Amino acid sequence: MHEMGLALEIIDIATASIPADLAGTRVERINLTVGKLSAVVPESLRFCFQVASRETAVEGAELHIEEVPVVARCKQCRHEWTIDEPVFRCPACDATTIEVVSGRELDIRSIELEDKEEKGQ
Ligand SMILES: [Zn+2]
């Protein structure tokens, strides 16, 4: 199950990115973007995260998963367009050299920590 590996990776990155002076602060939410071609099932990723994050610094955090469209680019004419499934041909020039520019990956956009105290300003 590929979601378990991703969940562990998210836990590692999130844990490492909590500043030292905020250690012990509860992580409320982790915002992720997941490309539609990444084959990640959000429910399954949430489940794995919940299991794997037990007794870590990010236990109990909510995963906010946003699915982002996949952008493809033609290497011949540089035409860029959004796709929902893998493509093999450029609609503009008919070339078959296509690269996926974004949407394949999983990215951690931000990590929200619980507000322990009201800040002055
Ligand atoms: Zn093209």
Residues whose N, C-alpha, C, O or C-beta is under 5 A from the ligand:
A	BS01	ZN	C74 Q76 C77 R78 H79 C90 A92 C93 D94 A95
